[in-house]
Amino acid sequence: MSSPSTAASEAPVDGLAEATSAPIASINPMAPTLRDLNPTGPKEINGARFMQLLPRDAIVPVYEAEYAPANGVELGDKDLVMGVSIDGPHRAYPLRNLRSHEMVNDELADIPILVTW
């Protein structure tokens, strides 16, 4: 008799049977990469166990960020920022803003950057 956790992990997900005769690389093309990155960890990922909550491109990135001097921004003691410094110029991107946009296309020291969270 199998334990409850084993039985649950063997059950089909969303009506998809987990047993298949196809090579794992054809089911999950990332499997060889995952195996190389973590040789002692799981050897495959069952994509049927993941659920997409938002449609593709549902989170709109920031294409034209607005800036303020450091003394002109209200940040609390516990507010976190993602900082970027390139050849002298510095920018801080508050995580409270990145949580809703996740990406900021920007330029710093004449270098295009993508800040992502």
DSSP file (Angstrom, degrees, kcal/mol; ACC not computed):
  #  RESIDUE AA STRUCTURE BP1 BP2  ACC     N-H-->O    O-->H-N    N-H-->O    O-->H-N    TCO  KAPPA ALPHA  PHI   PSI    X-CA   Y-CA   Z-CA
    1    1 A M              0   0    0      0, 0.0     2,-0.2     0, 0.0     0, 0.0   0.000 360.0 360.0 360.0 136.2    0.0    0.0    0.0
    2    2 A S        -     0   0    0      1,-0.1     0, 0.0     2,-0.1     0, 0.0  -0.555 360.0-108.6 -89.9 154.1    1.4    3.4   -0.9
    3    3 A S     >  -     0   0    0     -2,-0.2     4,-2.5     1,-0.1     5,-0.2  -0.367  33.3-107.5 -74.0 160.2    1.5    6.3    1.5
    4    4 A P  H  > S+     0   0    0      0, 0.0     4,-2.3     0, 0.0     5,-0.2   0.866 119.7  51.4 -57.5 -38.6   -0.8    9.3    0.9
    5    5 A S  H  > S+     0   0    0      2,-0.2     4,-1.8     1,-0.2     5,-0.1   0.882 111.4  47.5 -69.4 -35.5    2.0   11.6   -0.4
    6    6 A T  H  > S+     0   0    0     -3,-0.2     4,-1.4     2,-0.2    -1,-0.2   0.926 112.2  49.2 -68.5 -43.5    3.2    8.9   -2.8
    7    7 A A  H  X S+     0   0    0     -4,-2.5     4,-0.8     1,-0.2     3,-0.2   0.898 111.0  50.3 -62.6 -39.8   -0.4    8.3   -4.1
    8    8 A A  H >< S+     0   0    0     -4,-2.3     3,-0.5     1,-0.2    -1,-0.2   0.883 109.6  50.2 -66.3 -37.6   -1.0   12.0   -4.6
    9    9 A S  H 3< S+     0   0    0     -4,-1.8    -1,-0.2     1,-0.2    -2,-0.2   0.736 110.9  50.0 -75.0 -20.1    2.3   12.5   -6.5
   10   10 A E  H 3< S+     0   0    0     -4,-1.4     8,-0.3    -3,-0.2    -1,-0.2   0.595  88.0 104.9 -90.4 -11.5    1.4    9.6   -8.8
   11   11 A A  S << S-     0   0    0     -4,-0.8    -3,-0.0    -3,-0.5    -4,-0.0  -0.400  82.6-101.2 -71.1 144.5   -2.1   10.8   -9.6
   12   12 A P        -     0   0    0      0, 0.0     2,-0.5     0, 0.0     3,-0.2  -0.337  34.1-135.9 -61.3 147.0   -2.7   12.4  -13.0
   13   13 A V  B >  S-A   16   0A   0      3,-1.3     3,-2.3     1,-0.2    36,-0.0  -0.925  78.0 -11.9-109.9 128.6   -2.8   16.2  -13.0
   14   14 A D  T 3  S-     0   0    0     -2,-0.5    -1,-0.2     1,-0.3     3,-0.1   0.834 128.8 -57.0  51.3  36.3   -5.5   18.0  -14.9
   15   15 A G  T 3  S+     0   0    0      1,-0.2     2,-0.5    -3,-0.2    -1,-0.3   0.547 107.6 128.7  77.3   6.5   -6.4   14.8  -16.7
   16   16 A L  B <   -A   13   0A   0     -3,-2.3    -3,-1.3    32,-0.1     2,-0.3  -0.841  55.6-135.1 -98.3 127.5   -2.9   14.3  -18.0
   17   17 A A        -     0   0    0     -2,-0.5    -6,-0.1    -5,-0.2     0, 0.0  -0.586   4.7-149.8 -77.6 141.0   -1.3   10.9  -17.3
   18   18 A E  S    S+     0   0    0     -8,-0.3     2,-0.3    -2,-0.3    -1,-0.1   0.763  72.7  88.3 -83.9 -25.4    2.3   11.2  -16.1
   19   19 A A        +     0   0    0      2,-0.0     2,-0.3    -3,-0.0    -2,-0.1  -0.583  54.3 154.3 -77.2 131.9    3.4    7.9  -17.7
   20   20 A T        -     0   0    0     -2,-0.3     4,-0.1     2,-0.1    -2,-0.0  -0.987  46.8-139.9-152.7 155.7    4.6    8.2  -21.2
   21   21 A S  S    S+     0   0    0     -2,-0.3     3,-0.1     2,-0.1    -1,-0.1   0.512  72.4 105.8 -95.4  -5.6    7.0    6.4  -23.6
   22   22 A A  S    S-     0   0    0      1,-0.1    -2,-0.1     2,-0.1     5,-0.1  -0.457  84.7 -96.6 -73.3 145.5    8.4    9.6  -25.1
   23   23 A P    >>  -     0   0    0      0, 0.0     3,-1.1     0, 0.0     4,-1.0  -0.309  31.5-120.3 -59.8 146.2   11.9   10.6  -24.0
   24   24 A I  H 3> S+     0   0    0      1,-0.3     4,-3.2     2,-0.2     3,-0.4   0.824 110.2  61.7 -61.5 -32.4   11.9   13.1  -21.2
   25   25 A A  H 34 S+     0   0    0      1,-0.2    -1,-0.3     2,-0.2     6,-0.1   0.810 102.4  51.3 -65.3 -28.7   13.8   15.7  -23.3
   26   26 A S  H <4 S+     0   0    0     -3,-1.1    -1,-0.2     1,-0.1    -2,-0.2   0.782 115.2  42.4 -78.3 -24.8   10.9   15.8  -25.8
   27   27 A I  H  < S+     0   0    0     -4,-1.0    -2,-0.2    -3,-0.4    -3,-0.1   0.898 133.8  17.3 -81.8 -46.0    8.4   16.4  -23.0
   28   28 A N    ><  -     0   0    0     -4,-3.2     3,-2.1    -5,-0.1    -1,-0.3  -0.871  64.7-169.9-130.4  96.8   10.5   18.9  -21.2
   29   29 A P  T 3  S+     0   0    0      0, 0.0     4,-0.3     0, 0.0    -1,-0.1   0.680  87.3  61.7 -63.7 -15.2   13.4   20.4  -23.3
   30   30 A M  T 3> S+     0   0    0      1,-0.2     4,-2.9     2,-0.1     5,-0.3   0.580  77.3  93.3 -83.1  -9.6   14.8   22.0  -20.1
   31   31 A A  H <> S+     0   0    0     -3,-2.1     4,-2.5     1,-0.2     5,-0.2   0.894  83.8  48.0 -55.0 -48.0   15.4   18.6  -18.4
   32   32 A P  H  > S+     0   0    0      0, 0.0     4,-2.0     0, 0.0    -1,-0.2   0.904 114.1  47.9 -61.4 -38.1   19.0   18.2  -19.6
   33   33 A T  H  > S+     0   0    0     -4,-0.3     4,-2.5    -3,-0.2    -2,-0.2   0.932 112.2  48.5 -66.2 -45.5   19.9   21.7  -18.5
   34   34 A L  H  X S+     0   0    0     -4,-2.9     4,-2.2     1,-0.2    -1,-0.2   0.890 110.0  52.7 -61.5 -39.0   18.2   21.2  -15.1
   35   35 A R  H  < S+     0   0    0     -4,-2.5    -1,-0.2    -5,-0.3    -2,-0.2   0.898 111.4  46.5 -63.6 -40.7   20.1   17.9  -14.7
   36   36 A D  H  < S+     0   0    0     -4,-2.0    -2,-0.2    -5,-0.2    -1,-0.2   0.894 114.0  47.4 -68.5 -40.0   23.4   19.7  -15.4
   37   37 A L  H  < S+     0   0    0     -4,-2.5    -2,-0.2     1,-0.3    -1,-0.2   0.824 129.9  20.1 -71.6 -31.8   22.6   22.6  -13.0
   38   38 A N    ><  +     0   0    0     -4,-2.2     3,-1.5    -5,-0.2    -1,-0.3  -0.622  67.8 172.8-139.2  75.7   21.5   20.4  -10.2
   39   39 A P  T 3  S+     0   0    0      0, 0.0    -1,-0.1     0, 0.0    -2,-0.1   0.740  82.8  44.1 -62.5 -23.4   22.9   16.8  -10.6
   40   40 A T  T 3  S+     0   0    0      2,-0.0     3,-0.1     3,-0.0    -5,-0.1   0.508 105.8  76.3 -97.2  -4.0   21.7   15.6   -7.2
   41   41 A G  S <  S-     0   0    0     -3,-1.5    -3,-0.0     1,-0.2    -7,-0.0  -0.044  99.8 -39.1 -92.8-164.2   18.3   17.2   -7.4
   42   42 A P        -     0   0    0      0, 0.0    -1,-0.2     0, 0.0    -4,-0.1  -0.254  46.2-149.4 -58.6 143.4   15.1   16.3   -9.3
   43   43 A K  S    S+     0   0    0      1,-0.1     2,-0.3    -3,-0.1    -8,-0.2   0.577  73.7  19.8 -94.2 -11.6   15.7   15.0  -12.8
   44   44 A E        -     0   0    0    -10,-0.1     2,-0.5    -9,-0.1    -1,-0.1  -0.991  62.6-139.6-153.8 158.1   12.5   16.3  -14.3
   45   45 A I        -     0   0    0     -2,-0.3     2,-1.1    -3,-0.1   -15,-0.1  -0.987  17.5-137.5-122.4 129.2    9.8   18.8  -13.8
   46   46 A N    >   -     0   0    0     -2,-0.5     3,-2.0     1,-0.2     4,-0.2  -0.753  14.3-166.0 -86.6 101.8    6.1   18.0  -14.5
   47   47 A G  G >  S+     0   0    0     -2,-1.1     3,-1.6     1,-0.3    -1,-0.2   0.713  81.2  72.8 -61.5 -21.7    4.9   21.1  -16.3
   48   48 A A  G 3  S+     0   0    0      1,-0.3    -1,-0.3    -3,-0.1   -32,-0.1   0.682  87.7  64.3 -67.7 -15.8    1.3   20.0  -15.8
   49   49 A R  G <  S+     0   0    0     -3,-2.0     2,-0.4   -36,-0.0    -1,-0.3   0.533  89.5  81.4 -84.9  -5.9    1.7   20.9  -12.1
   50   50 A F    <   -     0   0    0     -3,-1.6     2,-0.5    -4,-0.2     0, 0.0  -0.804  65.3-155.8-102.5 142.6    2.2   24.6  -12.9
   51   51 A M        -     0   0    0     -2,-0.4     2,-0.6     0, 0.0    -3,-0.0  -0.966  14.1-133.6-119.8 130.4   -0.7   26.9  -13.5
   52   52 A Q        -     0   0    0     -2,-0.5    -2,-0.0     1,-0.2     0, 0.0  -0.723  22.3-178.1 -82.6 119.1   -0.4   30.1  -15.5
   53   53 A L        +     0   0    0     -2,-0.6    -1,-0.2     1,-0.1     0, 0.0   0.843  66.0  36.1 -87.8 -36.2   -2.2   32.8  -13.6
   54   54 A L  S    S-     0   0    0      1,-0.0    -1,-0.1     5,-0.0     3,-0.1  -0.903  86.2-112.4-118.4 145.8   -1.7   35.7  -15.9
   55   55 A P    >   -     0   0    0      0, 0.0     3,-1.6     0, 0.0     4,-0.2  -0.324  54.6 -73.3 -69.0 160.6   -1.7   35.7  -19.7
   56   56 A R  T 3  S+     0   0    0      1,-0.3     0, 0.0     2,-0.1     0, 0.0  -0.240 119.2  10.6 -54.2 138.6    1.5   36.5  -21.5
   57   57 A D  T 3  S+     0   0    0     -3,-0.1    -1,-0.3     1,-0.1     0, 0.0   0.706  84.6 132.0  63.0  24.6    2.5   40.2  -21.4
   58   58 A A    <   +     0   0    0     -3,-1.6     2,-0.7     1,-0.1    -2,-0.1   0.769  58.0  69.8 -75.8 -25.0   -0.2   41.0  -18.8
   59   59 A I  S    S-     0   0    0     -4,-0.2    42,-0.1    -5,-0.1    -1,-0.1  -0.850  83.3-144.2 -96.8 114.4    2.4   42.9  -16.6
   60   60 A V        -     0   0    0     -2,-0.7    43,-0.2    40,-0.2    -2,-0.1  -0.641  12.0-137.9 -83.4 124.7    3.3   46.1  -18.4
   61   61 A P        -     0   0    0      0, 0.0     2,-0.6     0, 0.0    43,-0.2  -0.284  23.4-103.7 -73.5 166.3    6.9   47.1  -18.0
   62   62 A V  B     +b  104   0B   0     41,-2.9    43,-2.8     1,-0.2     3,-0.2  -0.830  38.2 173.9 -90.3 121.7    8.0   50.7  -17.4
   63   63 A Y  S    S+     0   0    0     -2,-0.6     2,-0.4     1,-0.2    -1,-0.2   0.709  75.8  32.7 -99.8 -26.0    9.4   52.2  -20.6
   64   64 A E  S    S-     0   0    0     42,-0.0    -1,-0.2     2,-0.0    42,-0.1  -0.805  81.2-159.2-133.7  91.9    9.8   55.8  -19.4
   65   65 A A        -     0   0    0     40,-0.4     2,-0.4    -2,-0.4    39,-0.0  -0.355  11.8-132.1 -71.8 149.2   10.7   55.9  -15.8
   66   66 A E        -     0   0    0     -2,-0.1     2,-0.3     2,-0.0    -1,-0.1  -0.848  24.5-154.4-100.8 140.0   10.2   59.1  -13.8
   67   67 A Y        +     0   0    0     -2,-0.4    24,-0.0    24,-0.0     0, 0.0  -0.808  16.4 177.5-118.6 154.8   13.1   60.3  -11.6
   68   68 A A        -     0   0    0     -2,-0.3     5,-0.1     5,-0.0    -2,-0.0  -0.980  39.1 -96.1-147.0 151.2   13.5   62.3   -8.4
   69   69 A P    >   -     0   0    0      0, 0.0     3,-2.2     0, 0.0     4,-0.2  -0.337  42.2-107.9 -65.1 154.7   16.5   63.3   -6.3
   70   70 A A  G >  S+     0   0    0      1,-0.3     3,-1.1     2,-0.2     0, 0.0   0.842 120.4  51.8 -54.9 -37.5   17.1   61.1   -3.3
   71   71 A N  G 3  S+     0   0    0      1,-0.2    -1,-0.3     3,-0.1     0, 0.0   0.535 104.2  59.8 -80.0  -3.2   16.0   63.8   -0.9
   72   72 A G  G <  S+     0   0    0     -3,-2.2     2,-0.4     2,-0.0    -1,-0.2   0.305  89.4  84.7-103.1   8.3   12.7   64.2   -2.9
   73   73 A V  S <  S-     0   0    0     -3,-1.1     2,-0.9    -4,-0.2    -5,-0.0  -0.927  72.1-136.7-114.9 133.2   11.5   60.6   -2.5
   74   74 A E        +     0   0    0     -2,-0.4     2,-0.4     0, 0.0    -3,-0.1  -0.789  35.0 163.8 -91.1 107.4    9.6   59.4    0.5
   75   75 A L        -     0   0    0     -2,-0.9     2,-0.1     4,-0.0    -2,-0.0  -0.977  29.2-133.8-122.4 136.8   10.9   56.0    1.6
   76   76 A G    >   -     0   0    0     -2,-0.4     3,-1.1     1,-0.1     0, 0.0  -0.353  31.4-102.2 -80.8 168.1   10.3   54.4    4.9
   77   77 A D  T 3  S+     0   0    0      1,-0.3    -1,-0.1    -2,-0.1    -2,-0.0   0.781 123.7  43.0 -60.6 -27.7   13.0   52.7    7.0
   78   78 A K  T 3  S+     0   0    0      2,-0.1    -1,-0.3     0, 0.0     2,-0.2   0.413  84.6 117.5-102.1   1.0   11.9   49.3    5.8
   79   79 A D    <   -     0   0    0     -3,-1.1     2,-0.3     1,-0.0    -4,-0.0  -0.509  55.1-145.8 -69.3 133.8   11.3   50.1    2.1
   80   80 A L        -     0   0    0     -2,-0.2    15,-2.5     2,-0.0    16,-0.5  -0.763  15.2-170.7-100.9 147.7   13.6   48.1   -0.1
   81   81 A V  E     -D   94   0C   0     -2,-0.3     2,-0.6    13,-0.3    11,-0.0  -0.943  23.7-129.8-131.5 155.8   15.2   49.4   -3.4
   82   82 A M  E     -D   93   0C   0     11,-2.5    11,-2.6    -2,-0.3     2,-0.3  -0.947  33.0-153.9-102.8 120.4   17.1   47.8   -6.2
   83   83 A G  E     -D   92   0C   0     -2,-0.6     2,-0.4     9,-0.2     9,-0.2  -0.744  14.2-172.8-102.1 143.4   20.2   49.8   -6.8
   84   84 A V  E     +D   91   0C   0      7,-2.6     7,-2.4    -2,-0.3     2,-0.4  -1.000   3.4 179.7-132.3 133.9   22.2   50.2  -10.0
   85   85 A S  E     +D   90   0C   0     -2,-0.4     2,-0.4     5,-0.2     5,-0.2  -0.986   2.6 174.6-136.2 124.0   25.5   52.0  -10.3
   86   86 A I  S    S-     0   0    0      3,-1.9    25,-0.1    -2,-0.4    -2,-0.0  -0.963  71.5 -31.0-133.1 116.1   27.5   52.2  -13.6
   87   87 A D  S    S-     0   0    0     -2,-0.4     3,-0.1     1,-0.3    -1,-0.1   0.828 126.8 -40.2  48.4  42.1   30.7   54.3  -13.8
   88   88 A G  S    S+     0   0    0      1,-0.3    -1,-0.3    21,-0.0     2,-0.0  -0.423 112.2 102.2 109.8 -58.6   29.5   56.9  -11.2
   89   89 A P        -     0   0    0      0, 0.0    -3,-1.9     0, 0.0     2,-0.3  -0.341  52.8-163.9 -63.8 144.1   25.8   57.5  -11.9
   90   90 A H  E     -D   85   0C   0     -5,-0.2     2,-0.3    -3,-0.1    -5,-0.2  -0.941  11.7-175.7-128.6 149.0   23.5   55.7   -9.4
   91   91 A R  E     -D   84   0C   0     -7,-2.4    -7,-2.6    -2,-0.3     2,-0.4  -0.992  10.4-156.0-140.5 149.1   19.7   54.9   -9.5
   92   92 A A  E     -D   83   0C   0     -2,-0.3    -9,-0.2    -9,-0.2    -2,-0.0  -0.996   5.1-161.6-125.4 129.1   17.5   53.3   -6.9
   93   93 A Y  E     -D   82   0C   0    -11,-2.6   -11,-2.5    -2,-0.4     2,-0.1  -0.937  22.3-129.1-112.4 110.7   14.3   51.5   -8.0
   94   94 A P  E >>  -D   81   0C   0      0, 0.0     4,-1.8     0, 0.0     3,-1.2  -0.354   8.0-140.0 -62.1 132.8   11.8   51.0   -5.1
   95   95 A L  H 3> S+     0   0    0    -15,-2.5     4,-2.3     1,-0.3     5,-0.2   0.796  99.9  68.7 -64.6 -27.3   10.6   47.4   -4.9
   96   96 A R  H 34 S+     0   0    0    -16,-0.5     4,-0.4     1,-0.2    -1,-0.3   0.844 106.9  40.3 -60.9 -30.6    7.0   48.7   -4.2
   97   97 A N  H X> S+     0   0    0     -3,-1.2     4,-0.9     2,-0.2     3,-0.8   0.853 112.7  54.0 -82.0 -38.2    7.0   50.0   -7.8
   98   98 A L  H 3X S+     0   0    0     -4,-1.8     4,-2.9     1,-0.2    19,-0.2   0.785  96.2  68.8 -67.8 -25.9    8.7   47.0   -9.3
   99   99 A R  H 3< S+     0   0    0     -4,-2.3    -1,-0.2     1,-0.2    -2,-0.2   0.842 107.2  37.5 -61.6 -32.2    6.2   44.6   -7.7
  100  100 A S  H <4 S+     0   0    0     -3,-0.8   -40,-0.2    -4,-0.4    -1,-0.2   0.639 133.2  24.4 -96.0 -14.2    3.5   45.9  -10.0
  101  101 A H  H  < S-     0   0    0     -4,-0.9     2,-0.7    -3,-0.1    -3,-0.2   0.692  75.9-164.6-117.5 -32.4    5.6   46.3  -13.2
  102  102 A E     <  +     0   0    0     -4,-2.9    15,-2.5    -5,-0.3     2,-0.4   0.056  67.0  58.6  69.4 -25.0    8.5   43.9  -12.6
  103  103 A M  E     - C   0 116B   0     -2,-0.7   -41,-2.9    13,-0.2     2,-0.4  -0.996  54.9-172.5-139.3 140.3   10.6   45.5  -15.4
  104  104 A V  E     -bC  62 115B   0     11,-2.5    11,-2.6    -2,-0.4     2,-0.6  -0.973  13.6-153.2-129.3 117.4   12.0   48.9  -16.1
  105  105 A N  E     + C   0 114B   0    -43,-2.8   -40,-0.4    -2,-0.4     2,-0.3  -0.803  39.5 148.5 -84.9 123.4   13.7   49.6  -19.4
  106  106 A D  E     - C   0 113B   0      7,-2.7     7,-2.9    -2,-0.6     2,-0.4  -0.823  42.8-127.8-146.4 179.4   16.2   52.4  -18.6
  107  107 A E  E     + C   0 112B   0      5,-0.3     2,-0.4    -2,-0.3     3,-0.1  -0.995  20.9 178.7-139.8 133.3   19.5   53.9  -19.5
  108  108 A L  E >  S- C   0 111B   0      3,-2.5     3,-1.2    -2,-0.4   -23,-0.0  -0.993  74.2  -4.0-138.9 127.8   22.3   54.7  -17.1
  109  109 A A  T 3  S-     0   0    0     -2,-0.4    -1,-0.1     1,-0.3   -24,-0.0   0.886 130.0 -59.2  56.2  40.9   25.7   56.2  -18.1
  110  110 A D  T 3  S+     0   0    0      1,-0.2    -1,-0.3    -3,-0.1    -3,-0.0   0.700 114.9 118.9  61.8  22.0   24.6   56.0  -21.8
  111  111 A I  E <   -C  108   0B   0     -3,-1.2    -3,-2.5   -25,-0.1     2,-0.2  -0.976  66.3-126.3-119.0 124.4   24.1   52.2  -21.4
  112  112 A P  E     -C  107   0B   0      0, 0.0     2,-0.3     0, 0.0    -5,-0.3  -0.501  36.3-179.8 -67.8 134.8   20.7   50.6  -21.9
  113  113 A I  E     -C  106   0B   0     -7,-2.9    -7,-2.7    -2,-0.2     2,-0.5  -0.928  25.3-146.6-132.5 157.7   19.7   48.5  -18.9
  114  114 A L  E     -C  105   0B   0     -2,-0.3     2,-0.6    -9,-0.2    -9,-0.2  -0.973  12.5-161.3-124.6 115.0   16.7   46.3  -17.9
  115  115 A V  E     +C  104   0B   0    -11,-2.6   -11,-2.5    -2,-0.5     2,-0.3  -0.852  19.8 179.8 -95.2 124.7   15.9   46.3  -14.2
  116  116 A T  E      C  103   0B   0     -2,-0.6   -13,-0.2   -13,-0.2   -14,-0.1  -0.949 360.0 360.0-133.0 150.1   13.8   43.3  -13.3
  117  117 A W              0   0    0    -15,-2.5   -14,-0.1    -2,-0.3    -1,-0.1   0.284 360.0 360.0-132.9 360.0   12.2   41.9  -10.2
